[in-house]
Amino acid sequence: MPHVNAGGSPVKIAAVDRPDQPSRSPELEDLYRGFEKALLVPLWTEIGDLMPPHPRSSAQPHRWEWGTLLDLAGRAGELVPVGRGGERRAIALANPSLGGKPYATPTLWAAIQYLMPGENAPEHRHSQNAFRFVVEGEGVWTVVERDPVPMRRGDFLPQPGLHWHAHHNAADTPMAWIDGLDIPFQYGVEAQFFDFGRDTLTEEEHATPDRSRAERLWGHPGLAPVSRLRRHEGTPLLCYRWTDTDAALTDQLALEREGHAGTIEPGHALVRYTDPATAGDVLPTIRAQFHRIATGVETAPYRETGSSVYQVFDGSGQVTVGDRSWRVSRGDLFVVPSWQPLSIRSEASASDSDSGALDLFQFSDAPIFTRLGLYRSRTEENSR
């Protein structure tokens, strides 16, 4: 916000000659100077910006290529230590329309995180809700509330706010993944907290179990432990395994081929990660979903309030967001701002996709808009 000094005001109001504005006159100019001095702004000069007919996002559609991200993260791995203070070797996506801030959208933060062999990222916690998604590799365990959780390709690992967490790489190769958080949202509403934790992990936390304790309790379809059925702020299941996600998507498309309902539109399977205790979104401020689009299929243009970040998990295709269009392949990330139409054409094949389809991970701020009664969406069927 501009600094207010004795000689001026941050409020500036111009009288303009337009049909929807009052006639310019010395008296009107004097009134506007009075408004400026009193730090007041009349609605009639601002309504077009404050109350437009539809959302006008300050973000723009943009794509980041995975190869570039991975190369730069690898170079950072050789030069930048991980330790107390810096905390994480995480490199955030900066939307080109947001003034250089480390924000993918006005509400969402996304980054590539990189951990070298044998490294530990120290324990901390924050009010921001977070997750990790692995597009390739394995060998890192994230330790959430002293529970070691293995991270492998295709796994989605949500983490509600104010949970203590650290990471350790037990492999002899580096590993990268993407982080997603609601940092911009919490920063904007001035609600963020952060605490440093322990500098080192115990021997038990350095263990490398195949399944975490949380997964052993909560990772059984349709079954919840009665001893833990209490209100959670976010999912108690700390890892959603790729084998389950892949099977669900495969079954949707198979049912469609057999003539049964199951897909969101022809050739487009979609699943949502949900809290096993409530069936709601996994995190209070973040929705996570996974798409599988059969080769040759083009999705109908789709708009929704709020913003999304997508990462290509497998395959290739053409993505159009508003007036931008890109060819995408494994690992690439792209942003869909609020109310911008998105359509995707799958060009995947057996040569670039294990499933033979275009697979995409998506996260969005939809729970925020839903809780506030501001969520809207529209599919433009006639535009296909």
N, C-alpha and C positions, 0 to 999 in steps of 0.2 A: 504494500500500500504506500502511495506517495507520502512523504513527510509533510506534516502541516506546520508551517512556520507563521510567525507574527504577520508577515507581509502577504500571505496568500492563502488559498484554499485548494485542496485536491479536487474539489467539484468544479467542473467547467461546463457551462450550459450555453449553447449557441442558439440564437433565434434564426430560423430558416424559413424561406419562402416555399412552403409546400401546402397542398390542399388540406392535409390533415393537421396543420399547425396553425396557431393563432397568428393574426396579422402582425408583422413587425412594426414596432413603434418605439419611441423613446421610453414610454411608460413600461412596455414589455421588457426592454433591455434593463431598465432599472429594477424591475421585479426579479429578473434572472440573477442580477448581481446580488440582490438580497438573499435569494436562495443559496447562492454560492457561499456567501459569508456565514449563513446559518447552517451550512452543511446539510442542505435539503436538495432533493432531486425530484422534479415533477414527473409523474408517470407518462404524461402525454408526449414527452420527448424521448422516452426509452422503451415504450411498449413493444415496438417491433423487434428489439433484441431480447428483452426480458420474457416475452410471451409470443414466440414465433408459432406458426401453424403446425410445425412438427420439429422434432429434435434436430439441432444443428451442432454436431459434435466439434469440440476444439481439436480432437485427434483426427488423423487422416489414415486411410488404408495404407499399409506398408508391409513389405516382405523382407525377412532376413534369411540369407542362405546359410544352411547348416555348415557347409564346408568352411565358410569364412569364420563363423562363430567358433568352430572347433579348432581351427588353426590359431586364432588369436588367444583362445583359452589355453591351448597347449603352450604357447609362448609365455603367457602369464604364469603358467605352472613352473617354468624354469626361472622366472625372475621375481615373483611375488610370493613371499612366505605366507603361510596360514597360521594365525596365532591370535592371542589376546589383543583386542583393539580392532584390527581389521576383520577378525572373526571368520570370514568366509572368502574364498576366492570365487566370488560371484560377480558376473558381468551382466549388467542390466540392459535390456532393450530400451532405447530412447526414441519415442515416436517423434518424427521430424517436425510435427506441428506443435509440440509442447515445450518449446523454448529450451531444449537441452536437458530437461529434467529426466531422471532415470525411470520414466513411466512409459509403459507400453500403451496405456489408455489413461484417461483421467481418474480411473478407479483401480486399475490393475497393474501390478508389477510382475515382470517376467525376466528371468535371467538364466544364463548357462552357468552352472557351477562345476568346478573342476578340482579333483582331489588326486594328488600324486601318490604313488605306491608308499605304503607305510605311514602316510600322514593321518593326523587327527585334526578335525575341526572342533574347537573347544565348545563346552556346554554353555548355552544361554537360553533365554526364553523371551518372548515378546507377545504383546497383545494381538499382533497381526496374525490372522489365520493364514496357513501356508500349506503347500504340498510340494512333492517331488514327483516328476514323471520321467521314466527312463526310456529313451529311444534306442539306445544301444549300450552294450557292455554289462558287466557285473563285477562284484568284488568289494563293493562298499556296503557297510551296514550303518544305517542311521539308528541312533540310540535315543528313544523317546521315553521319558520318565524311567530311565534305566532298563528299558526293554530293547535289546538289539533286534533290528528288523532288516532282513536282507533285501537288497535292491537289485532287480534284474530287468532285462529288456521287457518293455511293455507293462511293467508294474506301475501302479498309481498309488502314491503314499501320502494321504492327507494328514494334516496335523493341526488340530484346533489351537487357538491362541492360548498363551501362557502355559504351554507344556515345555518342560525342560527337554532339550535335545542337543545332540552332538553327532558327529560322523567319524567313522574310521575306515580306511582303505586297507583291507587285508590281502589284496592281490599284489602281483608284481608288475602291474600295468596301471596307468592312469585311468580314471573313469570320469565321464561327464554326464550331466543330466540337466533338466530344466527345473527351476524353482518358480512357483507362482505364489504371490501374496497379495493382500489387499492394502499394501502400504500407502498408495496415493489416496485411497478413500479415508483411511484412519488419519493420515496426515491432514487431509482437507477438513475433517470434522474435529480435529484436535483431540483425539482420543487415544493416542499411542503411548505404550509403556514398554520398557526394555530392562532386563536384568541380566547381569553376568552370572554365570554358574561356576562350576568347578573347572579348574585348569586341566585336570587329567581324569581319565576314566579308570574304573577298577578293572581288575583282571576278568571278572565275570562279564563286564560290559564289553570287553574286547572279544568275547566269544563270538562264534559265527554259526549260530543255530540255523537250521533250514527254515524253521517257522518261528515267529515271535510268539510271546505269550498272548498278545492281543489277538493274533490270528488263530491260535489254538482255542481261544474262548469264543470269538465272534465270527470266525471265517467258515461257518457252516450254513449253507443256503436255507433260509426259512426257519432257522433255529437260533434262539437267543438264550444266553445263560440267565436263569431266573435270579441268581444271586447278584447280578449286576444290572437289573432292570430299574435304573434310576435315571433321572434327567441328566443328559450330557449336553454340553455346548459344543456340538460337533461330534462326528462319528468316533466311536471307541475302537473301530477296526482300523489299524494303522497301515494296512497294505491290501490292495485289491489286485490279485494276481492276473497276469496276462492270459494264462490258460483259461480262466473263467470268462474273461472279456471276449476272447477269441471264440470260445464255444457259443456264447450267447449271440454274437453277431453271425456266426456261421449258421446257427439254427434259424434265425430270422429269415435269412435269404433262402434257406432250404424250404422253409414253410411257404414262402411266397411262390417258389417254383412249383410246389405241390398244390397251389391254388388256395392257400389259407392266408388269413390276415396275420400281420406281424411286423411288417416294415412301415416306416413313416411315410414313404412314397415308393413307387416302383423302383426296385434296384437299390434302395437306400435304407440300410439297417442303422438303427440308432439306439444306444443304451445310455442310461444315466447311472452314475455311481450314487448310491444312496446309503444313508445311515441305517444299519441293521436294527437299531433300537426304535427308530421312528418312521422309517421309509421316506424321510425328507432328504433334503440336500445334505451332502457330507459335511459342509462347513456353513456357518451362519451367513457368510458373505460371498461364498464362491460356489458356483455350480460346475460340475465336471461331467463331461459326456464323451462318448466315443462313436465315431461314424465309420461305416464301411459302405463304400459306393462301388457297385459292380462296374466293370469296365464297359465303356461306351455309354454309360448313363450320365445325364446332365440334370442336376437338381433344379427344381423350380426356384426362382429368386425369392429370398426370404429376408424379412426385416424384423428386428426386435429392438425394444428399448434396452439401453445398456450396451456394454461392449464385450467383445470376446477376443481371445487369443487362441489360434489354432497351431498345432504342430503336426506335420505329416509324419506318420509313423512308418508307413510302407506305401510303395507304389508311386505313381506320378499322375499329373493331370493339369488342368487349366482352372485357375481360380479367378473369379471376377468379383470385386468389391466396389460398388459404386461405379466410377468411371475408370478404375484401375484393373488391370488384368495381368496375371503372371502365370508362367509354367512353374510348377512346384514338384519337388521330389523329396526323398526321405530326409527327415530332420528339419526341413525348412519351416519357419514360423511366419505367420502373418496375422495382422490385426483387422478386426471388423468393428468400426466405430458404431455408435448408437444410430439406429434407423437407416443405416446404409444397406442396400440390397446385396445379398451374397448368393452367388450360384457357383457350382463346382461341377466340372466335367472330368470323369475318371478316364484316364488313358493307361491304366495299370495293366500289367501282364505278368506272366509267370517269371519273366526275366528280372523284374524289379520289385516283386511283391510276393511274400510267402502265401498270401491268401488269394493272389490273382486279382485283387481289388485295390482301390485307393482307401487306405485307412488313415483316419485323422483323429487326434485327441483335441478336445476343446475345453477351455474353461472360460467362465463368464461371471459377471456380477449380478446375474439374474435374481438371486435370493434377496438382495437389497431392494431391488425394484418391486419384487413380489410382496415383501413385507410392508412396503410403503404404499401399496396399491397403485403403483406406477408402471407395472409391467404390461406391455402390449406387444403383439406380434402379428405379422401378416405374411401369408404366402401368396405370391402373385402367379396363380396358376395359368392365367392367360398369357403370361410372358414367356412360357416355355417354348 
